[in-house]
Amino acid sequence: MKFLKILLAILVILVVIIIAGSFFLPKTYSVSRSVSISAPDSVVYRNIADFKEFYKWNPWAKMEPSAKVSFSGTAAEPGHIYEWAGKETGAGQMKILKVETNKLVDIDLFFKEPFESHADTKFEILPEGPANKVTWTMSGENNMISKWMCLIMGGMDKMIGKDFETGLADLKKKSESTQ
């Protein structure tokens, strides 16, 4: 009986620490990477805003090419959707919310599995001398679980920053080779 009381006390203390500690962890996150691409803004834009083209350089699609994918809606228009479901990449959906032709693609990224969450994802294309600077940004809110996951794993930047860099390098290669 004494053992159960001690175990219960430890569990209560752990729950209090987890809940109270989460109030001191970051409520939001933002990950951003940029690359300079020597290709017309229209080519870069098409490779982002048409999800069938996006799929070709998407770093997570390369991680799990066997994932089930589907596309719907008109490419480069609000409502254009890319959905995936895989064992390694989980399940989710990207939906274009807003576009500014050859300048901006604003996307709602909805993760369905393994954890449900939304993230605002933006691709901005800005002239930079003879090239175009593309900035990929993902931001969102941390729930209690993701706050602790980020703390343990070093933050969202550390978790997905390298994937953004790989994806942008592949976007650069694809865009510069299809001029």
C-alpha positions as CSV (number, residue, x, y, z in Angstrom):
1,M,0.0,0.0,0.0
2,K,2.8,2.4,0.8
3,F,4.4,1.7,-2.6
4,L,1.2,2.7,-4.3
5,K,1.0,5.9,-2.4
6,I,4.6,6.7,-3.3
7,L,3.9,5.8,-7.0
8,L,0.8,8.0,-7.0
9,A,2.7,10.9,-5.5
10,I,5.4,10.6,-8.1
11,L,2.9,10.5,-10.9
12,V,1.1,13.6,-9.5
13,I,4.3,15.5,-9.2
14,L,5.3,14.6,-12.8
15,V,1.9,15.7,-14.2
16,V,2.2,19.0,-12.3
17,I,5.8,19.5,-13.6
18,I,4.7,18.7,-17.2
19,I,1.7,21.0,-17.1
20,A,3.3,23.9,-15.2
21,G,6.5,23.6,-17.2
22,S,4.6,23.9,-20.5
23,F,3.6,27.5,-19.5
24,F,7.2,28.5,-19.7
25,L,8.0,26.9,-23.0
26,P,7.5,28.7,-26.4
27,K,3.9,29.1,-27.5
28,T,4.8,29.5,-31.2
29,Y,7.5,28.4,-33.6
30,S,8.8,29.6,-36.9
31,V,11.3,28.0,-39.3
32,S,12.6,29.8,-42.3
33,R,15.2,29.2,-45.0
34,S,16.1,31.0,-48.2
35,V,18.0,30.3,-51.4
36,S,18.9,32.3,-54.4
37,I,17.7,30.8,-57.7
38,S,18.9,31.9,-61.1
39,A,15.6,31.2,-62.9
40,P,12.7,33.4,-63.9
41,D,10.2,34.0,-61.1
42,S,7.5,32.4,-63.2
43,V,9.4,29.1,-63.3
44,V,10.1,29.1,-59.6
45,Y,6.5,30.0,-58.8
46,R,5.1,27.2,-61.0
47,N,7.4,24.7,-59.2
48,I,5.9,25.8,-55.9
49,A,2.3,26.6,-56.6
50,D,1.6,23.5,-58.8
51,F,1.6,20.7,-56.2
52,K,2.4,18.1,-58.9
53,E,5.6,20.1,-59.5
54,F,6.2,20.7,-55.8
55,Y,6.0,16.9,-55.3
56,K,9.0,16.4,-57.5
57,W,11.3,18.4,-55.2
58,N,9.5,17.9,-51.9
59,P,12.1,16.5,-49.4
60,W,9.5,14.4,-47.5
61,A,8.2,12.8,-50.7
62,K,11.8,11.6,-51.4
63,M,11.9,10.2,-47.8
64,E,8.9,8.0,-48.6
65,P,8.2,7.7,-52.3
66,S,5.7,4.9,-51.6
67,A,3.4,7.2,-49.6
68,K,-0.1,7.5,-51.2
69,V,-0.6,11.0,-52.7
70,S,-3.4,12.9,-54.4
71,F,-3.9,16.3,-56.0
72,S,-7.1,18.2,-56.5
73,G,-8.2,21.7,-57.5
74,T,-6.6,24.0,-60.0
75,A,-2.9,24.4,-59.7
76,A,-1.7,27.8,-58.4
77,E,-5.1,28.7,-57.3
78,P,-6.6,29.0,-53.8
79,G,-8.1,25.6,-52.9
80,H,-5.4,23.6,-54.8
81,I,-4.7,20.6,-52.5
82,Y,-1.9,18.0,-52.1
83,E,-2.7,15.1,-49.7
84,W,-0.4,12.3,-48.6
85,A,-0.5,9.3,-46.3
86,G,2.5,7.2,-45.5
87,K,4.0,5.1,-42.7
88,E,7.1,7.3,-42.2
89,T,5.7,10.8,-43.2
90,G,2.3,10.4,-41.5
91,A,-0.8,11.8,-43.2
92,G,-1.6,15.4,-44.0
93,Q,-2.8,18.0,-46.5
94,M,-1.5,21.2,-48.0
95,K,-4.1,23.7,-49.3
96,I,-3.3,26.9,-51.0
97,L,-5.0,29.8,-49.2
98,K,-3.7,32.8,-51.2
99,V,-1.4,33.5,-54.1
100,E,0.3,36.5,-55.6
101,T,1.4,35.3,-59.0
102,N,5.2,34.9,-59.2
103,K,5.6,36.4,-55.7
104,L,3.8,34.4,-52.9
105,V,2.2,31.1,-52.2
106,D,0.4,30.9,-48.8
107,I,-0.5,27.4,-47.7
108,D,-2.4,25.8,-44.8
109,L,-0.4,22.7,-43.8
110,F,-2.6,20.3,-41.9
111,F,-1.0,17.3,-40.3
112,K,-3.5,14.6,-39.6
113,E,-1.2,11.9,-38.3
114,P,0.8,11.1,-36.1
115,F,-0.3,14.3,-34.3
116,E,-3.0,16.7,-35.5
117,S,-1.9,20.3,-36.1
118,H,-2.0,23.2,-38.5
119,A,0.9,25.3,-39.7
120,D,1.1,28.4,-41.9
121,T,3.5,27.8,-44.7
122,K,4.6,30.6,-47.1
123,F,6.9,30.7,-50.1
124,E,8.0,34.3,-51.0
125,I,9.8,35.0,-54.2
126,L,11.7,38.3,-54.4
127,P,14.0,39.7,-57.1
128,E,17.6,39.6,-56.0
129,G,19.8,41.0,-58.7
130,P,19.7,38.7,-61.7
131,A,18.2,35.9,-59.6
132,N,15.2,35.4,-57.3
133,K,15.4,34.9,-53.5
134,V,13.0,32.2,-52.4
135,T,12.1,32.1,-48.7
136,W,10.3,29.1,-47.2
137,T,8.7,29.7,-43.8
138,M,6.6,27.5,-41.6
139,S,5.1,28.9,-38.4
140,G,2.5,27.7,-36.0
141,E,1.4,27.2,-32.4
142,N,2.8,24.6,-30.0
143,N,0.4,22.6,-28.0
144,M,1.6,21.1,-24.7
145,I,2.9,17.9,-26.3
146,S,4.8,19.8,-29.1
147,K,6.3,22.2,-26.6
148,W,8.0,19.3,-24.8
149,M,8.9,17.6,-28.1
150,C,10.6,20.7,-29.3
151,L,12.5,21.1,-26.0
152,I,13.7,17.4,-26.1
153,M,14.5,17.4,-29.8
154,G,16.1,20.9,-29.9
155,G,13.3,22.9,-31.4
156,M,11.4,22.9,-34.7
157,D,14.3,24.6,-36.5
158,K,16.6,21.7,-35.6
159,M,13.9,19.1,-36.5
160,I,13.0,20.4,-40.0
161,G,15.5,23.1,-40.9
162,K,17.7,20.6,-42.7
163,D,14.7,19.3,-44.7
164,F,13.9,22.9,-45.8
165,E,17.5,23.3,-47.0
166,T,17.4,20.0,-48.9
167,G,14.1,21.0,-50.5
168,L,15.2,24.4,-51.5
169,A,18.4,23.0,-53.0
170,D,16.3,20.6,-55.1
171,L,13.9,23.5,-56.0
172,K,16.9,25.4,-57.2
173,K,18.2,22.5,-59.3
174,K,14.8,21.8,-60.8
175,S,14.0,25.5,-61.5
176,E,17.5,26.3,-63.0
177,S,17.4,23.2,-65.2
178,T,13.9,23.9,-66.7
179,Q,14.4,27.4,-68.0
